[in-house]
Amino acid sequence: MRDSVDVRANQDADQDEDAAGEAFCRARSARSRRGLGQVFTPPSLVEKMLDLVEAEIGGSPLPGRVVDAGAGSGRFALAAARRFPLARIVAVETDPECLEILRFNAEEQGLSARIDFLAQDYCALELPRIDSPTLFLGNPPYVRHHDILSVAKERYAATAAVLGLGRASRLAGLHLHFWLHTARIAALGDIGCFITGAEWLDAVYGAPLRRGLASPVLGLSRLVIVEPTLRLFETALTTSAIASFRPKAALERPACVVRVATSEQLSESLSARDCGSSHDIAHAVLAETPTWSQLGRVESRLSSESSFIGRPLGEVFRVQRGQSTGCNAVWIAGSQAKDLPTSTLFPTITKARFLFAAGGRLDADAVANLPRVIDLPLDIACLSATEQDAVSRFLLWAKAQGAADTWTARHRASWHAVRLTPPAPILVTYMARRPPVFVRNPHGARHLNIAHGLYPKWPLSETTLDFLAGWLNEHIGVVHGRPYAGGLIKFEPRMLENLKLLP
């Protein structure tokens, strides 16, 4: 039997709170509303999502602006206005009838003076910069690709390309368009919380969204996967996923992934300030995981340390050498980067000595003190006007230094985009006159081509990663490498992948 107690227990209160919205839902058939993506979120669930937002904010500044993406009758907009009384609310809605209901509800609650009612397509929204964070909140409409105009699909594909998320499928539903547009207009320090259908966790057309959440483009913070047995919407037979995210922020902590099958578990997962018994999964692992619907169901295909015995390291990890900048004097930040936006500066292992000094683990202070590598987006038009001016001045200087003429620069998608590899949970030195060191990297340092990254082929817990890094440090020596000129010992990716674990 489906567990929908949470929704039904609050049904009367929900209807009283948005009587006009409920009347709208009765007046239009569920089928016609679904065609426009008009599935209103129960107010009790809206409040729980705001609990999650408050937990994610913690001691950080409160939002000065809240954007309700696809506002409907205003359930998110009005709840956020009550929860954050100093914030300006931006309610974006294309349906004029819904917008009138929203205005009516806002006036009834005395909140209309704090709300900007925008009758427009959310994916065309532009926001002025403000000094405080913006919260992006809502239930982006699920509209099938059959009902999306070609011009909107082309815009979606262009946005994915600008954000560096690869090719975007024309089969994506409208909610994915909303996600990627949010990534485009968000600024460092902003936060988001969306509830959507969960099909993007596995669907091929969901790949750009998964890439964005696994990277600083969207920066997944917490993912709540709702089991199919728990229905959150009375009129929509769909599974749901709730995600909080921090666009453009450094990936300092792994993402928290939790599965819920009951209303009680849902309430706990959205109100707790920590993940409790749920799974912490490194963003680099998420980036290497092709489908996400099973995340958090089991830790991995390996259930105990004994399961690793005799396995080649390459069965468990993909080994990837770090990125070459092509011109370290330009791309490793110094005084030339003083005006560049912080979102383009990434703490990076640029020399092996940083790994040798780490003692097997890069802590937060060590990462904070690493050099920064300048990694600009492929299309700088996604930056603010002020940021574009600073980047343009830097690029003129970089060209004068010959940075556009190196072999590496001439053979990448854009000469100015270094395209650092995602943070690896374990880093390992590439070449030295001593045994390699395997260093845990829980705070997301990037690495250049003086090191390799070990990327799990399926989610491994922090405890398992610690165990494997420790075992490798104790058992892998110079005899496993290849002698090189001047007494150096070299470890190529294939050599590492052939090493046997726990022989």
C-alpha positions as CSV (number, residue, x, y, z in Angstrom):
1,M,0.0,0.0,0.0
2,R,1.3,3.4,-0.8
3,D,2.3,5.6,2.1
4,S,0.6,8.9,1.5
5,V,-0.3,9.7,5.1
6,D,1.8,12.8,5.2
7,V,0.0,14.4,2.3
8,R,-3.5,13.3,3.3
9,A,-3.0,14.2,7.0
10,N,-2.4,17.8,5.9
11,Q,-4.9,17.9,3.1
12,D,-7.5,20.0,4.8
13,A,-5.0,22.5,6.1
14,D,-3.4,22.6,2.7
15,Q,-6.7,23.4,1.0
16,D,-7.5,26.1,3.5
17,E,-4.2,27.8,3.0
18,D,-4.6,27.9,-0.8
19,A,-8.3,27.7,-1.4
20,A,-8.0,29.6,-4.7
21,G,-5.3,27.3,-5.9
22,E,-7.4,24.2,-5.0
23,A,-10.4,25.7,-6.9
24,F,-8.2,26.2,-9.9
25,C,-7.2,22.6,-9.8
26,R,-10.8,21.5,-9.6
27,A,-11.8,23.7,-12.5
28,R,-9.0,22.4,-14.8
29,S,-8.7,18.7,-15.4
30,A,-5.6,16.9,-14.1
31,R,-4.8,16.0,-17.7
32,S,-4.8,19.5,-19.0
33,R,-2.8,20.8,-16.1
34,R,-0.2,18.1,-16.5
35,G,0.3,19.2,-20.1
36,L,1.4,22.5,-18.8
37,G,3.3,21.1,-15.9
38,Q,0.8,22.5,-13.4
39,V,1.2,20.0,-10.5
40,F,0.9,22.1,-7.3
41,T,3.1,21.1,-4.3
42,P,1.3,20.3,-1.1
43,P,2.0,23.3,1.3
44,S,3.1,20.8,4.0
45,L,5.9,19.6,1.7
46,V,6.8,23.2,0.8
47,E,7.4,23.9,4.5
48,K,9.5,20.8,4.8
49,M,11.7,21.9,1.8
50,L,12.1,25.3,3.5
51,D,13.3,23.3,6.6
52,L,15.9,21.8,4.4
53,V,16.9,25.2,3.1
54,E,17.3,26.5,6.6
55,A,19.4,23.5,7.6
56,E,21.6,24.0,4.5
57,I,22.1,27.7,5.2
58,G,23.2,27.1,8.8
59,G,25.3,30.1,9.9
60,S,25.6,31.5,6.4
61,P,23.9,34.8,5.4
62,L,20.1,34.5,4.9
63,P,18.8,35.0,1.3
64,G,18.1,38.6,0.3
65,R,16.1,37.3,-2.6
66,V,14.0,34.2,-3.3
67,V,13.1,33.2,-6.9
68,D,10.1,30.9,-7.3
69,A,10.7,29.1,-10.6
70,G,7.3,28.4,-12.0
71,A,5.3,29.9,-9.2
72,G,1.8,28.5,-9.9
73,S,-0.6,29.8,-7.2
74,G,2.4,31.0,-5.1
75,R,2.8,28.2,-2.5
76,F,6.6,28.4,-2.5
77,A,6.7,32.2,-3.0
78,L,4.4,32.9,-0.1
79,A,5.9,30.3,2.3
80,A,9.4,31.7,1.6
81,A,8.1,35.3,2.2
82,R,6.9,34.2,5.6
83,R,10.1,32.2,6.4
84,F,12.5,35.0,5.3
85,P,10.8,38.3,6.1
86,L,13.7,40.5,4.8
87,A,13.9,38.8,1.4
88,R,12.5,40.1,-1.8
89,I,10.4,37.5,-3.6
90,V,10.5,37.0,-7.4
91,A,7.6,34.9,-8.6
92,V,7.9,33.8,-12.2
93,E,4.8,32.3,-13.9
94,T,3.6,32.1,-17.5
95,D,-0.1,31.3,-16.9
96,P,-2.0,34.6,-16.4
97,E,-4.7,32.8,-14.4
98,C,-2.2,31.3,-12.0
99,L,-0.5,34.7,-11.6
100,E,-3.8,36.3,-10.7
101,I,-4.4,33.6,-8.1
102,L,-0.9,34.3,-6.7
103,R,-1.6,38.0,-6.5
104,F,-4.9,37.3,-4.7
105,N,-3.2,35.0,-2.2
106,A,-0.4,37.5,-1.6
107,E,-2.9,40.3,-0.9
108,E,-4.9,38.1,1.4
109,Q,-1.7,37.4,3.4
110,G,-0.4,41.0,3.3
111,L,2.7,40.0,1.3
112,S,2.1,41.5,-2.1
113,A,4.3,44.5,-1.5
114,R,7.4,42.2,-1.1
115,I,6.7,40.2,-4.3
116,D,7.6,40.9,-7.9
117,F,5.0,39.2,-10.1
118,L,6.7,38.3,-13.4
119,A,4.5,37.0,-16.2
120,Q,7.3,35.4,-18.3
121,D,9.2,32.3,-19.2
122,Y,11.6,31.4,-16.4
123,C,14.2,30.3,-18.9
124,A,14.4,33.8,-20.2
125,L,14.8,35.4,-16.7
126,E,17.7,37.6,-16.1
127,L,18.6,38.8,-12.5
128,P,20.5,41.8,-11.4
129,R,23.3,41.1,-9.0
130,I,22.6,41.7,-5.3
131,D,24.9,41.8,-2.3
132,S,23.1,38.9,-0.5
133,P,22.5,35.3,-1.5
134,T,19.6,34.4,-3.8
135,L,17.5,31.3,-3.0
136,F,16.1,29.4,-6.0
137,L,13.1,27.4,-4.9
138,G,10.3,25.5,-6.3
139,N,8.8,22.6,-8.3
140,P,9.9,23.2,-11.9
141,P,7.2,22.1,-14.3
142,Y,7.4,18.8,-15.9
143,V,6.5,19.3,-19.5
144,R,7.3,16.5,-22.0
145,H,9.6,17.3,-24.9
146,H,6.8,16.9,-27.4
147,D,5.2,20.1,-26.0
148,I,8.4,22.2,-26.0
149,L,9.1,24.6,-28.8
150,S,12.2,24.0,-31.0
151,V,13.6,27.4,-30.0
152,A,13.4,26.5,-26.4
153,K,15.2,23.2,-27.1
154,E,18.0,25.1,-28.9
155,R,18.3,27.5,-26.1
156,Y,18.6,24.6,-23.6
157,A,21.3,23.0,-25.8
158,A,23.2,26.3,-25.9
159,T,23.0,26.7,-22.2
160,A,24.4,23.2,-21.6
161,A,27.3,24.0,-23.9
162,V,28.1,27.3,-22.2
163,L,28.1,25.6,-18.8
164,G,30.5,22.9,-20.1
165,L,27.9,20.1,-19.5
166,G,28.2,18.4,-22.9
167,R,25.6,17.7,-25.5
168,A,22.0,18.2,-24.3
169,S,19.3,16.0,-25.7
170,R,16.2,17.4,-27.3
171,L,14.2,14.8,-25.3
172,A,14.7,16.6,-22.0
173,G,11.6,17.7,-20.1
174,L,11.1,21.4,-19.3
175,H,12.2,20.9,-15.6
176,L,15.7,20.2,-16.9
177,H,15.6,23.5,-18.8
178,F,14.8,25.2,-15.5
179,W,17.7,23.5,-13.7
180,L,20.3,24.5,-16.3
181,H,19.0,28.1,-16.6
182,T,19.3,28.4,-12.8
183,A,22.9,27.3,-13.1
184,R,23.4,30.0,-15.7
185,I,22.0,32.9,-13.8
186,A,23.0,31.9,-10.2
187,A,26.0,33.6,-8.5
188,L,28.5,32.3,-6.1
189,G,26.9,32.2,-2.6
190,D,23.4,31.4,-3.9
191,I,21.5,28.3,-2.9
192,G,18.8,26.2,-4.4
193,C,16.2,23.6,-3.5
194,F,14.0,21.9,-6.2
195,I,11.6,19.0,-6.2
196,T,11.1,17.3,-9.5
197,G,10.2,13.9,-11.0
198,A,13.1,11.5,-10.5
199,E,13.4,10.1,-14.0
200,W,16.5,12.3,-14.7
201,L,18.5,10.2,-12.2
202,D,18.8,7.5,-14.8
203,A,17.6,8.9,-18.2
204,V,20.2,9.5,-20.9
205,Y,18.7,13.0,-21.3
206,G,19.4,13.7,-17.6
207,A,23.2,13.4,-18.1
208,P,23.8,17.2,-18.3
209,L,21.9,17.7,-15.1
210,R,23.9,14.9,-13.3
211,R,27.1,16.4,-14.6
212,G,26.1,19.8,-13.3
213,L,25.2,18.6,-9.9
214,A,28.4,16.6,-9.7
215,S,30.4,19.7,-10.4
216,P,30.6,23.3,-9.2
217,V,28.2,24.2,-12.0
218,L,25.3,23.3,-9.7
219,G,27.1,21.8,-6.7
220,L,24.8,19.2,-5.2
221,S,24.6,19.4,-1.5
222,R,21.8,17.0,-0.6
223,L,19.8,14.6,-2.7
224,V,16.6,13.0,-1.2
225,I,15.5,10.1,-3.4
226,V,11.8,9.2,-2.6
227,E,11.0,5.6,-3.0
228,P,8.1,4.9,-5.5
229,T,5.9,3.5,-2.7
230,L,5.7,7.0,-1.2
231,R,3.5,9.3,-3.3
232,L,3.9,13.0,-2.6
233,F,1.4,14.3,-5.2
234,E,-2.2,13.0,-5.3
235,T,-2.7,13.8,-9.0
236,A,0.7,12.8,-10.4
237,L,1.8,9.2,-10.6
238,T,5.5,9.9,-10.5
239,T,8.5,9.3,-8.3
240,S,10.2,12.3,-6.8
241,A,13.6,13.6,-6.0
242,I,14.4,16.7,-3.8
243,A,17.8,18.3,-4.2
244,S,19.5,21.2,-2.5
245,F,22.5,22.7,-4.3
246,R,25.0,25.5,-4.2
247,P,25.9,26.8,-7.7
248,K,29.5,27.8,-8.5
249,A,30.6,26.9,-4.9
250,A,33.8,24.9,-4.2
251,L,32.9,21.3,-3.6
252,E,34.4,21.2,0.0
253,R,32.1,18.4,1.3
254,P,30.7,15.3,-0.3
255,A,27.1,15.3,-1.3
256,C,24.6,13.8,1.2
257,V,22.3,11.2,-0.4
258,V,19.4,9.7,1.5
259,R,16.5,7.5,0.5
260,V,13.1,7.8,2.1
261,A,10.2,5.4,2.0
262,T,7.9,6.9,4.6
263,S,6.5,10.3,5.5
264,E,8.5,10.2,8.8
265,Q,11.7,9.5,7.0
266,L,11.0,12.4,4.6
267,S,10.4,14.8,7.4
268,E,13.6,13.7,9.1
269,S,15.7,13.9,6.0
270,L,14.5,17.5,5.2
271,S,14.9,18.9,8.7
272,A,18.1,17.4,10.0
273,R,21.3,19.5,9.9
274,D,23.4,16.4,9.2
275,C,22.9,13.3,7.1
276,G,22.5,10.9,10.0
277,S,22.6,7.4,8.6
278,S,22.5,8.4,5.0
279,H,25.4,8.3,2.6
280,D,28.1,10.9,1.9
281,I,29.3,10.5,-1.7
282,A,32.1,12.4,-3.2
283,H,31.2,14.6,-6.2
284,A,34.0,12.9,-8.2
285,V,32.3,9.6,-7.6
286,L,28.9,11.0,-8.7
287,A,30.6,12.3,-11.8
288,E,31.7,8.7,-12.6
289,T,28.4,7.1,-11.8
290,P,26.3,6.7,-14.9
291,T,22.9,6.4,-13.2
292,W,21.8,7.6,-9.8
293,S,18.5,6.0,-8.9
294,Q,20.3,3.3,-6.8
295,L,22.5,5.7,-4.9
296,G,22.4,5.2,-1.2
297,R,20.6,1.8,-1.6
298,V,23.9,-0.1,-1.0
299,E,27.3,1.3,-0.3
300,S,28.8,-0.4,-3.3
301,R,29.1,-3.8,-5.0
302,L,31.8,-4.6,-2.5
303,S,30.4,-5.3,1.0
304,S,33.6,-5.9,3.0
305,E,37.3,-5.5,2.9
306,S,37.7,-9.2,1.9
307,S,35.8,-8.4,-1.3
308,F,38.9,-6.4,-2.6
309,I,41.3,-9.3,-2.2
310,G,43.2,-10.0,-5.4
311,R,41.3,-7.4,-7.5
312,P,43.3,-5.2,-9.8
313,L,43.0,-1.6,-8.8
314,G,41.6,-0.8,-12.2
315,E,38.5,-2.9,-11.4
316,V,37.7,-0.5,-8.6
317,F,39.1,2.8,-9.8
318,R,39.6,4.7,-13.0
319,V,43.1,6.3,-12.9
320,Q,43.4,9.6,-14.7
321,R,46.5,11.8,-14.9
322,G,45.8,15.5,-14.1
323,Q,45.3,18.3,-16.6
324,S,48.1,20.1,-18.3
325,T,47.7,23.9,-18.3
326,G,50.0,24.4,-21.3
327,C,51.5,27.5,-19.6
328,N,51.8,27.3,-15.8
329,A,53.2,30.9,-15.6
330,V,49.9,32.2,-16.9
331,W,47.3,29.7,-15.5
332,I,48.7,29.2,-12.0
333,A,47.3,32.3,-10.3
334,G,49.6,35.0,-9.1
335,S,49.2,38.8,-9.2
336,Q,47.8,38.5,-12.7
337,A,44.6,36.9,-11.2
338,K,43.9,39.5,-8.6
339,D,40.8,40.9,-10.4
340,L,39.4,37.5,-11.6
341,P,36.2,36.2,-10.1
342,T,36.8,33.7,-7.3
343,S,34.6,31.2,-9.1
344,T,37.3,30.7,-11.7
345,L,40.1,30.0,-9.2
346,F,40.5,26.4,-8.1
347,P,42.8,25.1,-5.3
348,T,45.0,22.7,-7.1
349,I,47.9,20.3,-6.5
350,T,50.5,21.9,-8.8
351,K,53.6,20.2,-7.3
352,A,54.2,16.7,-5.9
353,R,55.5,18.2,-2.7
354,F,52.0,19.2,-1.6
355,L,51.1,15.5,-1.6
356,F,54.2,14.4,0.1
357,A,53.6,16.9,2.9
358,A,49.9,15.9,3.4
359,G,50.6,12.9,5.5
360,G,48.0,10.8,3.6
361,R,45.2,13.3,3.9
362,L,44.6,16.8,2.6
363,D,42.7,18.6,5.3
364,A,40.7,21.8,4.8
365,D,43.5,24.1,5.8
366,A,46.0,22.4,3.4
367,V,43.5,22.8,0.5
368,A,42.8,26.4,1.4
369,N,46.6,27.2,1.2
370,L,47.1,25.4,-2.2
371,P,47.9,27.5,-5.3
372,R,44.9,28.4,-7.4
373,V,44.6,27.4,-11.1
374,I,42.6,29.7,-13.4
375,D,39.9,27.7,-15.1
376,L,37.7,29.9,-17.2
377,P,34.3,28.8,-18.7
378,L,34.3,28.1,-22.4
379,D,31.9,31.0,-22.9
380,I,32.7,34.0,-20.7
381,A,29.2,35.4,-21.5
382,C,27.9,33.3,-18.6
383,L,29.7,35.7,-16.2
384,S,28.5,39.1,-15.0
385,A,29.4,42.2,-17.0
386,T,32.0,43.2,-14.3
387,E,33.5,39.7,-14.3
388,Q,33.6,39.7,-18.1
389,D,35.6,42.9,-18.1
390,A,38.1,41.5,-15.7
391,V,38.4,38.3,-17.7
392,S,38.8,40.1,-21.0
393,R,41.7,42.2,-19.5
394,F,43.3,39.0,-18.3
395,L,43.0,37.2,-21.6
396,L,44.6,40.1,-23.4
397,W,47.6,39.8,-21.0
398,A,47.6,36.0,-21.4
399,K,47.7,36.2,-25.2
400,A,50.6,38.6,-24.9
401,Q,52.5,35.9,-22.9
402,G,51.9,33.3,-25.6
403,A,49.4,31.3,-23.7
404,A,47.1,30.9,-26.8
405,D,50.0,29.6,-28.9
406,T,51.1,26.5,-26.9
407,W,50.4,23.0,-28.3
408,T,48.0,22.3,-25.4
409,A,46.1,25.5,-25.9
410,R,45.7,24.9,-29.6
411,H,44.3,21.4,-29.0
412,R,41.6,22.1,-26.5
413,A,38.0,23.3,-27.1
414,S,39.0,26.9,-26.3
415,W,42.5,28.1,-25.7
416,H,41.5,29.9,-22.5
417,A,39.6,27.0,-20.8
418,V,42.0,24.7,-18.9
419,R,39.2,22.3,-18.1
420,L,40.6,20.9,-14.9
421,T,39.6,17.3,-14.2
422,P,37.0,16.8,-11.3
423,P,38.3,16.4,-7.8
424,A,39.4,12.8,-7.2
425,P,38.8,11.1,-3.8
426,I,42.3,9.8,-3.8
427,L,45.4,11.5,-5.4
428,V,48.7,9.8,-6.1
429,T,52.1,11.1,-7.1
430,Y,53.2,10.4,-10.6
431,M,57.0,10.4,-10.6
432,A,59.6,10.8,-7.8
433,R,62.7,9.3,-6.3
434,R,60.7,7.6,-3.6
435,P,57.6,5.4,-3.3
436,P,54.3,7.0,-4.5
437,V,52.0,8.5,-1.9
438,F,48.2,8.0,-2.0
439,V,46.4,10.9,-0.4
440,R,42.8,11.2,0.5
441,N,41.2,14.3,-0.9
442,P,37.9,14.9,0.9
443,H,37.9,18.7,0.4
444,G,38.0,18.6,-3.4
445,A,41.4,19.8,-4.5
446,R,42.1,19.6,-8.2
447,H,45.3,18.3,-9.7
448,L,47.6,19.0,-12.6
449,N,49.6,16.5,-14.6
450,I,52.2,16.0,-11.8
451,A,49.7,13.6,-10.1
452,H,47.0,11.0,-10.9
453,G,43.4,10.9,-9.6
454,L,41.8,7.7,-8.5
455,Y,38.1,7.8,-9.3
456,P,35.9,5.0,-8.0
457,K,33.8,3.2,-10.6
458,W,30.9,3.1,-8.2
459,P,30.1,4.8,-4.9
460,L,32.5,4.0,-2.0
461,S,32.1,5.3,1.5
462,E,34.6,7.6,3.1
463,T,35.6,4.8,5.4
464,T,36.3,2.4,2.5
465,L,38.3,5.1,0.7
466,D,40.4,5.7,3.8
467,F,41.1,2.0,4.1
468,L,42.2,1.6,0.5
469,A,44.4,4.7,0.5
470,G,46.0,3.5,3.7
471,W,46.6,0.0,2.4
472,L,48.1,1.4,-0.9
473,N,50.5,3.6,1.1
474,E,51.7,0.6,3.2
475,H,52.1,-1.9,0.3
476,I,53.0,0.0,-2.9
477,G,56.7,0.8,-3.3
478,V,59.4,1.6,-5.9
479,V,59.5,-2.0,-7.0
480,H,56.1,-1.6,-8.5
481,G,57.1,1.4,-10.7
482,R,59.3,1.9,-13.7
483,P,62.8,3.4,-13.3
484,Y,63.3,6.5,-15.3
485,A,66.1,8.9,-16.0
486,G,68.0,10.3,-13.0
487,G,66.7,7.6,-10.6
488,L,63.1,8.7,-10.9
489,I,60.4,6.1,-10.4
490,K,57.4,6.5,-12.7
491,F,53.9,5.3,-12.3
492,E,51.7,5.5,-15.4
493,P,47.9,5.0,-15.1
494,R,48.0,1.5,-16.6
495,M,50.7,0.4,-14.2
496,L,48.5,1.6,-11.3
497,E,45.4,-0.1,-12.7
498,N,47.3,-3.4,-12.8
499,L,48.3,-3.3,-9.2
500,K,46.6,-6.1,-7.1
501,L,44.7,-5.0,-4.0
502,L,45.1,-7.1,-0.9
503,P,47.0,-9.9,-2.6
